[in-house]
């Protein structure tokens, strides 16, 4: 039996695109199909399985997403902790991945 899928748009910004094998100034846009009921974290694990450079950096610490590597924005809302990554995705949602920047 096939699990129904929904489509989610993933936008990857700035130098983070390199970990997805993409170069250039444009935003990388990926249309990803995930099972109905999937969470933002499930989506991140799916991306990590497809893009190993992203997976190695994003889940570098104890196989948990590291917010030091990137910020996750779901439909315009900044997801600031692991519990928020359990948010269920709906068809047509947008998830943006933005590298964290540090400066002084």
Backbone as CSV, one residue per row, in Angstrom:
resi,resn,N_x,N_y,N_z,CA_x,CA_y,CA_z,C_x,C_y,C_z
1,UNK,0.844,-1.181,0.000,0.000,0.000,0.000,0.890,1.245,0.000
2,UNK,0.559,2.173,-0.821,1.344,3.395,-0.962,0.857,4.467,0.009
3,UNK,1.807,5.121,0.697,1.462,6.184,1.639,1.247,7.475,0.852
4,UNK,0.124,8.173,1.079,-0.098,9.437,0.379,1.012,10.441,0.710
5,UNK,1.377,11.229,-0.276,2.457,12.198,-0.081,1.936,13.618,-0.247
6,UNK,2.655,14.531,0.377,2.395,15.955,0.205,3.656,16.581,-0.387
7,UNK,3.498,17.741,-0.986,4.650,18.444,-1.554,4.982,19.653,-0.695
8,UNK,6.274,19.781,-0.414,6.791,20.875,0.399,7.890,21.564,-0.403
9,UNK,7.947,22.883,-0.324,9.010,23.639,-0.977,10.108,23.915,0.036
10,UNK,11.337,23.587,-0.334,12.504,23.865,0.510,13.333,24.924,-0.207
11,UNK,13.615,26.023,0.492,14.465,27.081,-0.053,15.763,27.096,0.743
12,UNK,16.872,26.959,0.037,18.188,26.917,0.675,18.923,28.200,0.301
13,UNK,19.364,28.931,1.314,19.919,30.259,1.104,21.439,30.300,1.267
14,UNK,22.027,31.296,0.641,23.431,31.688,0.801,24.382,30.518,0.546
15,UNK,25.496,30.492,1.278,26.528,29.470,1.055,26.078,28.072,1.460
16,UNK,24.986,27.952,2.172,24.466,26.641,2.559,24.138,25.790,1.323
17,UNK,23.861,26.453,0.203,23.538,25.744,-1.049,24.663,24.817,-1.484
18,UNK,25.896,25.165,-1.139,27.039,24.337,-1.540,26.922,22.923,-0.986
19,UNK,26.325,22.787,0.198,26.151,21.467,0.800,25.056,20.655,0.109
20,UNK,24.361,21.307,-0.820,23.352,20.643,-1.636,23.837,20.496,-3.079
21,UNK,25.134,20.753,-3.294,25.714,20.622,-4.623,25.322,21.727,-5.583
22,UNK,24.970,22.893,-5.057,24.519,24.004,-5.893,25.397,25.223,-5.653
23,UNK,25.770,25.878,-6.722,26.549,27.107,-6.616,25.798,28.224,-7.319
24,UNK,26.160,29.445,-7.016,25.530,30.593,-7.665,24.863,31.489,-6.652
25,UNK,24.375,32.609,-7.145,23.779,33.623,-6.266,22.303,33.386,-6.006
26,UNK,21.685,32.569,-6.821,20.256,32.354,-6.675,19.938,31.469,-5.478
27,UNK,18.710,31.553,-5.016,18.228,30.669,-3.961,17.953,29.304,-4.579
28,UNK,18.409,28.250,-3.911,18.120,26.894,-4.372,16.716,26.522,-3.905
29,UNK,15.860,26.139,-4.826,14.494,25.738,-4.499,14.341,24.261,-4.843
30,UNK,13.927,23.484,-3.840,13.736,22.044,-3.998,12.277,21.733,-3.692
31,UNK,11.616,21.049,-4.598,10.261,20.557,-4.340,10.410,19.127,-3.832
32,UNK,10.012,18.897,-2.601,10.222,17.596,-1.966,8.878,16.968,-1.605
33,UNK,8.701,15.704,-1.953,7.511,14.957,-1.557,7.829,14.196,-0.276
34,UNK,6.960,14.344,0.713,7.111,13.635,1.987,5.774,12.986,2.326
35,UNK,5.793,11.937,3.135,4.536,11.279,3.495,3.610,12.214,4.281
36,UNK,2.323,12.053,4.087,1.353,12.787,4.889,1.639,12.511,6.363
37,UNK,1.630,13.550,7.176,1.920,13.409,8.601,3.378,13.626,8.953
38,UNK,4.234,13.833,7.945,5.665,14.056,8.201,5.870,15.395,8.907
39,UNK,6.912,15.437,9.723,7.255,16.660,10.454,8.394,17.393,9.746
40,UNK,8.677,18.591,10.222,9.826,19.334,9.705,11.093,18.507,9.918
41,UNK,11.219,17.863,11.071,12.398,17.030,11.346,12.485,15.866,10.361
42,UNK,11.349,15.247,10.038,11.348,14.172,9.040,11.878,14.686,7.700
43,UNK,11.451,15.880,7.319,11.934,16.493,6.082,13.441,16.697,6.134
44,UNK,13.955,17.194,7.256,15.400,17.417,7.390,16.169,16.105,7.280
45,UNK,15.637,15.037,7.860,16.281,13.723,7.740,16.252,13.228,6.288
46,UNK,15.153,13.466,5.590,15.068,13.092,4.178,16.127,13.827,3.368
47,UNK,16.255,15.135,3.606,17.267,15.926,2.896,18.673,15.449,3.240
48,UNK,18.898,15.111,4.514,20.218,14.625,4.942,20.575,13.321,4.238
49,UNK,19.579,12.481,3.975,19.827,11.235,3.260,20.165,11.446,1.791
50,UNK,19.636,12.503,1.209,19.885,12.796,-0.208,21.139,13.634,-0.430
51,UNK,21.464,14.475,0.541,22.591,15.408,0.412,23.526,15.194,1.599
52,UNK,24.516,14.325,1.417,25.361,13.892,2.534,26.132,15.032,3.192
53,UNK,26.586,16.020,2.431,27.317,17.143,3.037,26.408,17.897,4.003
54,UNK,25.156,18.087,3.617,24.181,18.709,4.513,23.969,17.839,5.748
55,UNK,23.775,16.552,5.544,23.522,15.638,6.653,24.646,15.594,7.664
56,UNK,25.888,15.555,7.180,27.042,15.483,8.086,27.167,16.726,8.950
57,UNK,26.835,17.884,8.392,26.955,19.133,9.153,25.717,19.411,9.998
58,UNK,24.551,19.164,9.430,23.313,19.471,10.141,23.095,18.568,11.348
59,UNK,23.532,17.315,11.244,23.331,16.352,12.322,24.666,15.913,12.914
60,UNK,25.590,16.844,13.037,26.960,16.534,13.465,27.069,16.153,14.935
61,UNK,26.149,16.612,15.753,26.240,16.377,17.193,25.175,15.368,17.614
62,UNK,25.595,14.173,17.959,24.704,13.120,18.469,23.493,12.880,17.568
63,UNK,23.675,13.034,16.266,22.611,12.818,15.286,21.380,13.695,15.526
64,UNK,21.581,14.837,16.194,20.501,15.806,16.379,20.832,17.035,15.550
65,UNK,19.790,17.687,15.062,20.019,18.895,14.263,20.770,19.922,15.101
66,UNK,21.762,20.539,14.518,22.505,21.569,15.235,22.123,22.938,14.688
67,UNK,21.550,23.764,15.536,21.123,25.093,15.131,22.317,26.020,14.919
68,UNK,23.523,25.586,15.307,24.723,26.367,15.001,25.003,26.350,13.507
69,UNK,24.551,25.326,12.820,24.799,25.163,11.386,23.794,25.960,10.549
70,UNK,22.524,25.829,10.873,21.528,26.553,10.078,20.283,26.856,10.898
71,UNK,19.592,27.898,10.456,18.289,28.246,11.018,17.224,27.602,10.138
72,UNK,16.124,27.206,10.768,15.020,26.578,10.051,13.794,27.478,10.196
73,UNK,13.235,27.869,9.060,12.061,28.739,9.058,10.939,28.002,8.334
74,UNK,9.818,27.839,9.015,8.670,27.115,8.469,7.531,28.110,8.248
75,UNK,7.132,28.292,7.011,6.046,29.223,6.660,6.217,30.586,7.324
76,UNK,7.450,31.080,7.362,7.732,32.395,7.920,7.974,32.419,9.416
77,UNK,7.888,31.272,10.076,8.099,31.189,11.524,9.438,30.535,11.818
78,UNK,10.270,31.227,12.575,11.574,30.714,12.978,11.370,29.606,14.001
79,UNK,11.881,28.415,13.731,11.776,27.286,14.662,13.047,27.252,15.498
80,UNK,12.908,27.536,16.781,14.073,27.790,17.624,14.511,26.623,18.491
81,UNK,13.713,25.563,18.592,14.158,24.434,19.417,13.699,23.114,18.805
82,UNK,14.243,22.034,19.333,13.965,20.709,18.769,12.482,20.360,18.782
83,UNK,11.760,20.749,19.832,10.339,20.418,19.924,9.554,21.041,18.770
84,UNK,9.936,22.244,18.354,9.228,22.904,17.255,9.454,22.199,15.920
85,UNK,10.545,21.447,15.812,10.810,20.713,14.576,9.873,19.521,14.402
86,UNK,9.096,19.198,15.435,8.090,18.142,15.333,6.800,18.648,14.688
87,UNK,6.777,19.917,14.280,5.618,20.507,13.619,5.262,19.700,12.372
88,UNK,3.992,19.337,12.253,3.548,18.554,11.100,3.462,19.431,9.856
89,UNK,3.997,18.918,8.771,3.957,19.627,7.497,2.619,19.413,6.803
90,UNK,2.201,20.413,6.063,0.982,20.342,5.249,1.363,20.572,3.792
91,UNK,0.536,20.094,2.896,0.784,20.278,1.475,0.926,21.769,1.163
92,UNK,2.001,22.131,0.453,2.235,23.517,0.068,3.068,24.325,1.044
93,UNK,3.464,23.731,2.175,4.305,24.448,3.142,5.654,24.800,2.525
94,UNK,6.298,25.817,3.110,7.643,26.219,2.706,8.564,26.156,3.912
95,UNK,9.713,25.522,3.733,10.749,25.461,4.766,11.998,26.106,4.190
96,UNK,12.513,27.116,4.898,13.739,27.791,4.468,14.878,27.373,5.379
97,UNK,16.023,27.116,4.780,17.246,26.799,5.518,18.225,27.934,5.275
98,UNK,18.612,28.586,6.357,19.489,29.749,6.270,20.700,29.500,7.152
99,UNK,21.909,29.692,6.623,23.094,29.471,7.464,23.160,30.507,8.578
100,UNK,23.609,30.057,9.736,23.826,31.001,10.827,25.088,31.789,10.551
101,UNK,25.038,33.045,10.857,26.174,33.932,10.643,26.662,34.445,11.987
102,UNK,27.943,34.514,12.117,28.541,35.022,13.345,29.449,36.181,12.983
103,UNK,29.546,37.112,13.857,30.421,38.252,13.595,30.789,38.944,14.887
104,UNK,31.600,39.928,14.736,32.003,40.633,15.949,32.231,42.079,15.675
